Amino acid sequence: MQNIVSTKWLAAEIEKKNNKLVIVDTRFNLGNPLEGYHQYIEGHIPGAVYADLEKHLSDPIDQHGGRHPLPDTDLLARNLGELGINHDSQVVIYDDQGGMIASRLWWLLHYIGVINSAVLDGGWRKWTSENNQISTVIPNPSVETFHPRVNPEWKWVDHREVNKKLHHPDTILIDSRENPRYLGEFEPIDPVAGHIPGAKNYFWKDVLNEEGSFKKRDELIAYFSDVPLDKEVIVYCGSGVSACPNILALKEAGYPNVTLYPGSWSDWITYPDNPIAVGNESEQDKEKR
């Protein structure tokens, strides 16, 4: 199964009544946590179940770990089982934010061993713009006994590992936030502005086209052309969510060694000894030469 599937493909699978298919709605508004579920109740892709970013796909906030800590593996497995997901499922995930939250679940599913999982290209907006069928029927999936099988190739790191690899020649660090936040000019969420020293800024929305779908593979290869294929690429954002569409895009572009820093900036700044950078480091480096 590909990492990104089209609305046409999904509509055909629904029509075929594919009994391995599990569709997951992950619409979520960080400013209004109940909004996504209310939207789901009002209408969703037929057969879709709902997963909440903060209830199902994250652990509770603690002193460290960021605003959306990775969920406990056993709890995640239980939550997925209750949604009717098992290791043989073909999972298609969508949201209405360009795949930002859907990609978080895509990453978690691959991490926990569900390799047949994909993000719906264009998500809810594309599905509805094409006048595809929607439903208000809330499914009652059969609960599956889900045993996690952590994928050793699906890697993540904590702040200690990031510190060890700062400025390491074999590691590229990518900050997925919008440029003013990366530069430290604007920080609407976290108490400290700036970025991890040495990080390069690749705003996650730039992997999408004007319609909100993922760019084609050749376009993604061109976009990441300054990132060497033979390096480890560590990706972070504000809280480990919008880093995931960048990871998906890097995988589509052929990068074999991509790692998530799930705590991201909101975790990094909880350790007072961690260094912080502001401004455009590449421009500063040019001035020093």
Residue pairs with C-beta under 8 A, 6 or more apart in sequence:
1 90
1 115
1 116
1 117
1 118
2 118
3 106
3 118
3 119
3 248
3 251
3 252
4 118
4 119
4 120
4 121
4 214
4 248
4 252
5 92
5 118
5 119
5 120
5 121
6 120
6 121
7 120
7 121
7 122
7 126
7 127
7 130
7 132
10 23
10 45
10 92
10 120
10 127
11 132
11 133
13 21
13 90
13 92
14 21
14 23
14 45
14 46
14 47
14 133
18 90
20 88
20 89
20 90
20 116
21 47
21 89
21 90
21 92
22 49
22 83
22 84
22 85
22 89
22 90
22 91
22 92
22 141
23 45
23 46
23 47
23 48
23 49
23 91
23 92
23 93
23 94
24 48
24 49
24 50
24 51
24 83
24 85
24 91
24 92
24 93
24 94
24 102
24 105
25 36
25 40
25 44
25 45
25 48
25 49
25 50
25 51
25 94
25 95
25 124
26 36
26 50
26 51
26 53
26 57
26 93
26 94
26 95
26 101
26 102
26 104
26 105
27 35
27 36
27 39
27 40
27 94
27 95
27 96
27 97
27 101
27 124
28 35
28 36
28 52
28 53
28 54
28 95
28 97
28 101
29 35
29 36
33 52
33 54
36 50
36 52
36 53
36 95
37 50
37 52
39 96
40 48
40 50
41 136
41 138
42 136
43 134
43 135
43 136
44 50
44 134
44 135
44 136
45 94
45 124
45 127
45 132
45 133
45 134
45 135
46 133
46 134
46 135
46 137
47 135
47 139
48 94
48 135
48 139
49 83
49 84
49 139
49 141
51 57
51 79
51 83
51 93
51 105
53 68
53 101
53 104
53 241
54 68
56 71
56 76
56 79
57 68
57 71
57 76
57 101
57 104
57 105
57 108
58 68
58 69
58 70
58 71
59 65
59 69
59 70
59 71
59 72
59 75
60 69
61 67
61 69
62 69
63 270
64 159
64 263
64 267
64 270
64 271
65 262
65 263
65 267
66 238
66 239
66 240
66 262
66 263
66 264
66 265
66 266
66 267
67 189
67 190
67 238
67 239
67 266
68 104
68 239
68 240
68 241
68 262
69 240
69 262
69 263
69 267
70 108
70 156
70 240
70 262
71 79
71 108
73 112
73 148
73 150
74 148
76 108
76 112
76 148
77 112
77 146
77 147
77 148
78 146
80 109
80 112
80 114
80 144
80 146
81 143
81 144
81 145
81 146
82 141
82 143
83 141
84 139
84 141
84 142
84 143
84 144
85 91
85 109
85 114
85 144
85 146
86 114
86 144
86 145
86 146
87 113
87 114
87 146
87 149
88 116
89 114
89 116
89 117
90 116
90 117
91 109
91 114
91 116
91 117
91 118
92 117
92 118
92 119
92 120
93 102
93 103
93 105
93 106
93 109
93 117
93 118
93 119
93 120
94 102
94 119
94 120
94 123
94 124
94 127
95 101
95 102
95 123
95 124
96 123
96 124
96 125
97 123
98 123
98 205
98 208
98 212
98 245
99 119
99 120
99 121
99 123
99 208
99 214
99 245
99 248
100 204
100 241
100 242
100 244
100 245
101 241
102 119
102 120
102 123
103 119
103 244
103 245
103 247
103 248
104 240
104 241
104 244
105 117
106 117
106 118
106 119
106 244
106 248
107 154
107 244
107 247
107 248
107 260
109 115
109 117
110 117
110 151
110 154
111 150
111 151
111 154
111 156
112 148
112 149
112 150
112 151
113 148
113 149
113 150
113 151
115 151
119 214
119 245
119 248
120 126
120 127
121 213
121 214
122 129
122 211
122 212
122 213
123 212
125 212
126 211
126 212
126 213
127 134
128 134
155 258
155 259
155 260
156 259
156 260
156 261
156 262
157 165
157 234
157 259
157 260
157 261
158 261
158 263
158 267
159 261
159 263
159 267
159 268
159 271
159 274
162 173
162 196
162 234
162 236
162 261
162 268
163 274
165 171
165 173
165 232
165 234
166 173
166 196
166 197
166 198
166 275
167 197
167 198
170 231
170 232
171 231
171 232
171 233
171 234
172 200
172 227
172 228
172 231
172 232
172 233
172 234
173 196
173 198
173 199
173 200
173 234
173 236
174 199
174 200
174 201
174 202
174 227
174 233
174 234
174 235
174 236
174 243
174 246
175 182
175 195
175 196
175 199
175 200
175 201
175 202
175 236
175 237
175 265
176 202
176 203
176 204
176 235
176 236
176 237
176 242
176 243
176 245
176 246
177 195
177 201
177 203
177 204
177 237
177 238
177 242
177 265
178 203
178 205
179 201
179 203
180 186
181 187
181 188
181 193
181 195
181 238
182 195
182 199
182 201
182 203
183 195
183 201
183 278
183 279
183 280
184 193
184 194
184 195
184 277
184 278
184 279
185 193
186 193
187 193
187 194
189 238
189 266
190 238
190 265
190 266
190 269
191 269
192 269
192 276
193 278
194 276
194 277
194 278
195 201
195 265
195 276
195 277
195 278
196 236
196 265
196 268
196 274
196 275
196 276
196 277
197 275
197 276
197 277
197 281
198 277
198 281
199 236
199 277
200 226
200 227
200 282
202 223
202 224
202 246
204 237
204 242
204 243
204 245
204 246
204 249
206 223
207 214
207 215
207 220
207 223
207 245
207 246
207 248
207 249
208 214
208 215
208 245
209 215
209 219
214 220
214 245
214 248
214 249
214 252
215 223
215 249
217 252
217 253
217 254
220 249
220 250
220 252
220 253
221 253
221 254
223 249
223 253
224 249
224 250
224 253
224 255
227 233
227 250
227 255
229 254
229 255
229 256
231 257
232 257
232 258
232 259
233 250
233 255
233 257
233 258
233 259
234 259
234 260
234 261
235 243
235 246
235 247
235 250
235 258
235 259
235 260
235 261
236 243
236 260
236 261
236 263
236 264
236 265
236 268
237 243
237 246
237 264
237 265
238 264
238 265
238 266
239 263
239 264
239 265
239 266
239 267
240 260
240 261
240 262
240 263
240 264
243 260
243 261
243 262
243 264
244 260
247 258
247 260
250 258
251 258
261 267
268 274
269 276
